[in-house]
Amino acid sequence: MGFDVKKRYLYSIAFSHNFGRQMRFIAGPRQCGKTTIAKEQLKDENSDAFYYNWDKRIIKDRYRKEGDFLQADILNQEEKSEKIWVCFDEIHKQHKWKNILKGFFDEHENNIQFIITGSARLDYFRKSGDSLAGRYFLFTLHPFMLAEYLGKTLKDIQPCTDAEELIKNMIRPKRYKQKELDALLEFSGFPEPLLKANKLFSKKWHNEYIERIVKEDVRDLSSIHGLEKVMDLIFLLPERIGSPLSINSLREDLEINFATVKNYIRYLLLTYVIFEVPPYSKNRAPLVKKERKIYFYDWVMIPNEAIRFENFVAHELKARINIWNELSPDTFSLFFVRSRTGEETDFLITRNKIPFFLCEVKERASSIASHHFLHGELLGGIPVIQIVREDTIFTTQGNKGYIVSASRFFS
């Protein structure tokens, strides 16, 4: 299957004229395509020469010697454009990067559109009185979703204000893309291993991926010295995917203190190794707050197939919700639900903080357990969907229960 950069959903969203003069901050996991889509935008705007990688010593040295080197580059440009697009890649690793960006932006906002890309959670750096406040919008690029991999358009995944209508729109096309689903499960949603679809290449790529993040990104953004303990932590996490994460349990296994483990988890979130799904609680329902769940962006790390599939579904929901939030005035969020008696539903999607629909994940289709419907009733009579890895499955259960193959639901 081919790959057209312009079919990445974020390409159409982030570079839209809707977002005016503000800088486009594009963050996301390492090697998921941020630089590729930024360079494509530069190319489209006749601004190919204005890509600056702040990982490179030559750019840092030039800034120290010249300060506003953009002014000289603009004057030297042979072909003049109405507005130049400039990409600063990995500038967040530079000391006092926000002040540097503020200086460039304030000087050139009338004739330059800035793209800032980075493999760290740039929103984590926001503080009260941030010098960049009002000067940027943040976007997150995910690894491929199934619909995106299939080449479906943004129009195909538009959100709805009614949960039943949204679910029916997602299952209405009678298509089952099991081959493509299996490819994502085997090779991940990262462009290079997914599009090569070579088992030996994929094994090598994924084995080195986490090591590169820890040795480069975590090292650059933290003061952690014992990086081998961070690696140990990462290799303990796959068996804990899908369950509320106990910092105490990890502390005992790693033989380090609670605060240190919590700090390590923070840096794994910061560098897009993992993402969190928090518990949902409602005052009038017997739902209880527990620890958050964590999932990998690179689910290939998980050897257990059932857990890997749950992780894949978690990412599909998170990525789709992020797109919905960019396309809609509504705000969608992802949670899980656990009752005081320990009964759990894997995922809850909310719309404007109000429960929207529930999802339970299974390898094979079965009757939806009664406690999921109970959760649905307690949360306002919302629908319940069982998403299964098994192919060619679609049936209903009662008025608000759906059992459907992931290869249909997400395609």
C-alpha positions as CSV (number, residue, x, y, z in Angstrom):
1,M,0.0,0.0,0.0
2,G,1.4,3.4,-1.0
3,F,1.8,6.4,1.3
4,D,0.6,10.0,0.4
5,V,1.8,12.5,3.0
6,K,-1.2,14.7,2.2
7,K,-3.6,12.0,3.3
8,R,-2.4,12.1,6.8
9,Y,-5.4,13.7,8.7
10,L,-3.3,16.1,10.6
11,Y,-1.8,17.5,7.3
12,S,-5.2,18.9,6.3
13,I,-6.0,20.1,9.8
14,A,-2.8,21.7,11.1
15,F,-2.1,23.8,8.0
16,S,-5.6,25.0,7.5
17,H,-6.2,28.8,7.3
18,N,-8.6,28.4,10.3
19,F,-5.7,28.8,12.6
20,G,-4.4,32.2,11.5
21,R,-1.0,33.6,12.4
22,Q,-0.3,31.2,15.3
23,M,2.6,28.9,15.2
24,R,1.7,25.3,14.5
25,F,3.2,23.1,17.3
26,I,3.2,19.5,16.0
27,A,4.2,17.0,18.6
28,G,3.9,13.2,18.7
29,P,5.9,10.0,19.0
30,R,9.4,9.8,17.4
31,Q,9.3,8.7,13.7
32,C,5.5,8.9,13.2
33,G,5.9,11.4,10.4
34,K,6.0,14.9,11.9
35,T,9.0,16.1,9.9
36,T,7.7,14.5,6.7
37,I,4.4,16.4,6.8
38,A,6.2,19.6,7.8
39,K,8.6,19.3,4.9
40,E,5.7,18.6,2.5
41,Q,4.0,21.8,3.7
42,L,7.2,23.8,3.1
43,K,7.4,22.3,-0.4
44,D,3.8,23.3,-1.1
45,E,4.5,26.8,0.0
46,N,7.8,27.2,-2.0
47,S,9.7,27.3,1.3
48,D,11.8,24.2,1.1
49,A,14.9,26.1,2.2
50,F,13.4,27.1,5.5
51,Y,13.7,23.8,7.4
52,Y,16.0,24.1,10.5
53,N,16.9,21.1,12.6
54,W,18.0,22.3,16.0
55,D,19.5,18.9,16.8
56,K,22.3,19.9,14.3
57,R,25.2,21.8,15.7
58,I,25.4,24.1,12.7
59,I,22.0,25.6,13.5
60,K,22.8,26.1,17.1
61,D,26.2,27.7,16.2
62,R,24.5,29.9,13.6
63,Y,22.0,31.2,16.2
64,R,24.7,32.0,18.6
65,K,26.7,34.0,16.0
66,E,23.9,35.7,14.1
67,G,20.8,35.7,16.3
68,D,18.1,36.4,13.8
69,F,19.5,34.3,10.9
70,L,16.0,34.1,9.3
71,Q,16.3,37.8,8.2
72,A,19.4,37.0,6.1
73,D,17.8,33.8,4.7
74,I,14.7,35.7,3.6
75,L,16.7,38.4,1.9
76,N,18.7,35.7,0.1
77,Q,15.6,33.9,-1.2
78,E,15.5,34.1,-5.0
79,E,11.8,33.2,-5.4
80,K,9.7,35.5,-3.3
81,S,6.5,34.1,-1.7
82,E,3.5,35.9,-0.3
83,K,4.2,34.3,3.1
84,I,7.1,32.1,3.9
85,W,6.7,28.9,6.0
86,V,9.5,28.0,8.3
87,C,10.0,24.7,10.3
88,F,12.0,24.6,13.5
89,D,12.5,20.9,14.3
90,E,13.4,19.7,17.8
91,I,14.0,23.3,19.1
92,H,12.5,22.3,22.5
93,K,15.9,20.7,23.3
94,Q,17.6,24.1,23.0
95,H,18.2,26.0,26.3
96,K,15.6,28.8,26.7
97,W,13.8,27.6,23.5
98,K,10.6,29.5,24.3
99,N,12.4,32.8,24.5
100,I,14.1,32.0,21.2
101,L,10.8,31.2,19.5
102,K,9.2,34.3,21.0
103,G,11.9,36.5,19.5
104,F,11.6,34.9,16.0
105,F,7.8,35.0,16.1
106,D,7.4,38.6,17.3
107,E,9.9,39.8,14.7
108,H,8.5,37.9,11.7
109,E,4.8,37.0,12.4
110,N,3.6,39.3,9.6
111,N,5.6,37.5,6.9
112,I,6.4,34.1,8.3
113,Q,4.2,31.1,9.3
114,F,6.0,28.9,11.8
115,I,5.9,25.1,12.2
116,I,7.4,23.7,15.4
117,T,7.9,19.9,15.5
118,G,9.2,17.8,18.3
119,S,9.2,14.3,19.8
120,A,8.2,15.5,23.2
121,R,4.9,16.6,24.8
122,L,5.3,20.3,24.1
123,D,2.2,21.0,26.1
124,Y,4.0,19.7,29.2
125,F,6.1,22.8,29.1
126,R,3.2,25.2,29.5
127,K,3.3,27.2,32.7
128,S,1.4,30.2,34.1
129,G,2.7,33.3,32.4
130,D,4.1,31.3,29.5
131,S,6.0,33.7,27.2
132,L,4.4,31.9,24.2
133,A,0.8,32.2,25.4
134,G,-1.5,33.2,22.5
135,R,1.2,32.6,19.9
136,Y,0.7,28.9,19.0
137,F,-1.8,26.0,18.6
138,L,-0.7,22.5,19.6
139,F,-1.5,19.5,17.4
140,T,-0.6,15.8,18.0
141,L,0.4,13.4,15.2
142,H,-0.4,9.8,16.0
143,P,0.9,6.6,14.3
144,F,-1.5,5.5,11.6
145,M,-5.2,4.8,12.4
146,L,-6.8,2.0,10.4
147,A,-9.1,4.5,8.5
148,E,-6.1,6.7,7.7
149,Y,-4.0,3.6,6.6
150,L,-6.9,2.7,4.2
151,G,-6.9,6.2,2.7
152,K,-10.3,7.3,4.1
153,T,-10.9,11.0,4.1
154,L,-11.5,13.3,7.1
155,K,-15.2,13.4,5.9
156,D,-15.4,9.7,6.6
157,I,-14.6,10.1,10.3
158,Q,-16.5,13.2,11.2
159,P,-18.0,13.2,14.7
160,C,-21.7,13.4,15.5
161,T,-23.6,14.9,18.4
162,D,-25.7,11.8,18.8
163,A,-23.9,8.6,20.0
164,E,-26.3,6.2,18.3
165,E,-25.9,8.0,15.0
166,L,-22.1,8.0,15.3
167,I,-22.0,4.3,16.0
168,K,-24.3,3.5,13.1
169,N,-22.2,5.7,10.7
170,M,-19.1,3.8,11.8
171,I,-20.6,0.4,11.2
172,R,-22.9,1.2,8.2
173,P,-20.3,0.4,5.5
174,K,-20.3,-3.4,5.3
175,R,-16.5,-3.6,4.8
176,Y,-14.2,-5.8,6.9
177,K,-10.5,-4.8,6.4
178,Q,-9.0,-7.7,8.4
179,K,-5.8,-7.9,6.3
180,E,-5.0,-4.2,7.1
181,L,-6.0,-4.6,10.7
182,D,-3.6,-7.6,11.1
183,A,-0.8,-5.5,9.4
184,L,-1.3,-2.8,12.0
185,L,-1.3,-5.3,14.9
186,E,1.9,-7.0,13.5
187,F,4.0,-4.0,12.4
188,S,2.5,-1.1,14.4
189,G,1.1,2.2,13.1
190,F,4.5,3.8,12.6
191,P,5.0,4.5,8.9
192,E,8.3,2.9,8.2
193,P,7.8,-0.6,9.6
194,L,4.1,-0.6,8.5
195,L,4.7,0.3,4.9
196,K,7.7,-2.0,4.5
197,A,5.7,-4.9,6.1
198,N,8.9,-6.9,6.4
199,K,9.1,-9.1,9.6
200,L,12.9,-9.0,9.9
201,F,13.0,-5.2,9.4
202,S,10.1,-4.7,11.8
203,K,11.8,-6.7,14.5
204,K,15.0,-4.7,14.2
205,W,13.2,-1.4,14.0
206,H,11.1,-2.0,17.1
207,N,14.0,-3.4,19.1
208,E,15.9,-0.2,18.6
209,Y,13.1,2.2,18.8
210,I,12.7,2.4,22.6
211,E,16.4,2.4,23.1
212,R,16.8,5.4,20.9
213,I,14.0,7.3,22.8
214,V,15.6,6.5,26.2
215,K,19.2,7.2,25.1
216,E,18.4,10.4,23.2
217,D,15.0,12.0,24.1
218,V,14.7,11.0,27.8
219,R,18.3,11.9,28.3
220,D,18.0,15.3,26.6
221,L,14.8,16.3,28.5
222,S,15.6,15.0,32.0
223,S,18.4,14.9,34.6
224,I,18.0,11.1,35.0
225,H,21.4,9.4,35.2
226,G,20.3,5.8,35.6
227,L,18.8,5.3,32.2
228,E,19.1,1.5,32.5
229,K,16.4,1.7,35.2
230,V,14.1,3.5,32.7
231,M,14.7,0.6,30.3
232,D,13.9,-1.9,33.0
233,L,10.7,0.0,33.7
234,I,9.7,-0.1,30.1
235,F,10.1,-3.9,29.9
236,L,8.0,-4.3,33.0
237,L,5.1,-2.4,31.5
238,P,3.7,-4.7,28.8
239,E,2.3,-7.1,31.4
240,R,0.5,-4.2,33.1
241,I,-1.2,-2.8,30.0
242,G,-5.0,-2.6,30.4
243,S,-4.9,-2.7,34.2
244,P,-4.8,0.2,36.6
245,L,-1.1,1.0,37.1
246,S,0.4,0.5,40.5
247,I,3.4,2.7,41.2
248,N,4.0,0.7,44.4
249,S,4.2,-2.6,42.6
250,L,6.7,-1.1,40.1
251,R,8.7,0.4,42.9
252,E,9.1,-3.0,44.6
253,D,10.1,-4.7,41.3
254,L,12.6,-2.0,40.4
255,E,13.9,-1.5,44.0
256,I,13.7,2.2,43.8
257,N,11.6,4.8,45.6
258,F,8.0,5.8,44.7
259,A,8.9,9.3,43.6
260,T,11.6,8.1,41.2
261,V,9.2,5.6,39.5
262,K,6.6,8.3,39.2
263,N,9.2,10.6,37.6
264,Y,10.2,7.9,35.2
265,I,6.5,7.4,34.2
266,R,6.2,11.2,33.6
267,Y,9.2,11.2,31.2
268,L,7.7,8.2,29.3
269,L,4.5,10.2,28.9
270,L,6.5,13.3,27.9
271,T,8.4,11.5,25.2
272,Y,5.4,9.6,23.8
273,V,6.4,6.1,24.8
274,I,3.1,5.7,26.6
275,F,-0.3,7.5,27.1
276,E,-2.7,7.4,30.0
277,V,-6.4,6.6,30.2
278,P,-7.8,7.9,33.5
279,P,-10.8,6.5,35.4
280,Y,-14.2,8.1,35.2
281,S,-16.2,8.9,38.2
282,K,-19.6,10.4,38.7
283,N,-20.9,11.5,42.1
284,R,-24.3,9.8,41.8
285,A,-23.1,6.5,40.5
286,P,-21.2,3.7,42.4
287,L,-18.1,4.3,40.4
288,V,-14.7,4.5,42.1
289,K,-11.5,6.4,41.3
290,K,-8.5,4.2,40.8
291,E,-5.1,4.4,39.3
292,R,-4.8,5.3,35.6
293,K,-4.2,2.8,32.9
294,I,-1.3,3.2,30.5
295,Y,-0.9,2.1,26.9
296,F,2.0,2.1,24.4
297,Y,2.1,4.1,21.2
298,D,4.2,1.2,19.9
299,W,1.9,-1.8,20.7
300,V,4.3,-4.2,19.0
301,M,6.2,-4.3,22.3
302,I,3.4,-6.3,23.8
303,P,3.8,-10.1,23.2
304,N,0.4,-11.1,24.5
305,E,-2.0,-10.9,21.5
306,A,-5.1,-10.1,23.5
307,I,-3.4,-7.3,25.4
308,R,-1.8,-6.0,22.2
309,F,-5.3,-5.9,20.6
310,E,-6.7,-3.9,23.6
311,N,-3.7,-1.5,23.3
312,F,-4.5,-1.1,19.6
313,V,-8.1,-0.3,20.3
314,A,-7.1,2.2,23.0
315,H,-4.9,4.0,20.5
316,E,-7.6,3.9,17.7
317,L,-10.0,5.6,20.1
318,K,-7.5,8.1,21.4
319,A,-6.3,9.1,17.9
320,R,-9.9,9.4,16.6
321,I,-10.9,11.5,19.6
322,N,-8.0,13.8,18.9
323,I,-9.2,14.2,15.3
324,W,-12.8,14.8,16.5
325,N,-11.6,17.5,18.8
326,E,-9.9,19.3,15.9
327,L,-12.9,19.0,13.6
328,S,-15.7,19.8,16.1
329,P,-16.6,22.6,18.6
330,D,-17.3,19.7,21.0
331,T,-14.7,18.2,23.4
332,F,-14.3,14.4,23.5
333,S,-12.3,12.5,26.1
334,L,-11.3,8.9,26.8
335,F,-11.7,7.1,30.1
336,F,-12.3,3.7,31.6
337,V,-15.0,2.7,34.1
338,R,-14.6,0.6,37.2
339,S,-17.3,0.1,39.9
340,R,-16.7,-0.3,43.6
341,T,-17.3,-4.0,43.2
342,G,-14.4,-4.3,40.7
343,E,-16.5,-4.7,37.5
344,E,-14.9,-2.8,34.7
345,T,-15.6,-1.5,31.2
346,D,-12.5,-1.0,29.1
347,F,-13.3,2.4,27.6
348,L,-15.8,5.3,28.0
349,I,-15.9,8.2,25.5
350,T,-17.4,11.4,26.8
351,R,-18.6,14.4,24.9
352,N,-18.4,17.8,26.7
353,K,-17.8,15.9,29.9
354,I,-21.0,13.9,29.5
355,P,-20.8,10.1,29.0
356,F,-21.3,9.3,25.2
357,F,-20.7,5.6,24.7
358,L,-18.9,2.6,26.2
359,C,-16.5,0.1,24.6
360,E,-15.5,-3.3,25.7
361,V,-12.6,-5.2,23.9
362,K,-12.6,-8.9,23.2
363,E,-10.6,-11.2,21.0
364,R,-13.7,-13.2,20.0
365,A,-17.4,-12.2,20.0
366,S,-19.5,-13.2,23.0
367,S,-22.6,-11.9,24.7
368,I,-22.0,-8.5,26.3
369,A,-21.8,-9.0,30.1
370,S,-24.6,-7.4,32.1
371,H,-22.4,-5.1,34.1
372,H,-21.5,-3.2,30.9
373,F,-25.2,-2.4,30.4
374,L,-25.5,-1.5,34.1
375,H,-22.6,1.0,33.6
376,G,-24.4,2.3,30.6
377,E,-27.6,2.9,32.5
378,L,-25.8,4.5,35.4
379,L,-24.1,6.8,33.0
380,G,-27.3,8.0,31.4
381,G,-28.5,5.2,29.2
382,I,-25.6,5.3,26.8
383,P,-24.8,2.6,24.1
384,V,-22.3,-0.2,24.7
385,I,-20.1,-1.6,22.0
386,Q,-18.1,-4.8,22.1
387,I,-15.2,-4.4,19.7
388,V,-13.7,-7.8,18.7
389,R,-10.6,-8.9,16.8
390,E,-12.6,-11.7,15.2
391,D,-13.5,-11.0,11.5
392,T,-16.9,-10.5,9.9
393,I,-18.8,-10.0,13.1
394,F,-21.7,-7.7,13.5
395,T,-24.8,-8.2,15.7
396,T,-26.8,-6.3,18.2
397,Q,-27.8,-7.1,21.7
398,G,-30.9,-5.4,23.1
399,N,-31.6,-1.8,22.2
400,K,-28.2,-0.3,22.9
401,G,-25.7,-3.1,22.5
402,Y,-23.5,-3.7,19.5
403,I,-20.9,-6.4,18.8
404,V,-18.7,-5.6,15.8
405,S,-15.3,-6.5,14.3
406,A,-12.6,-3.9,14.8
407,S,-11.9,-4.3,11.1
408,R,-15.3,-2.9,10.3
409,F,-15.8,-0.4,13.2
410,F,-12.5,1.5,12.6
411,S,-12.4,1.3,8.8
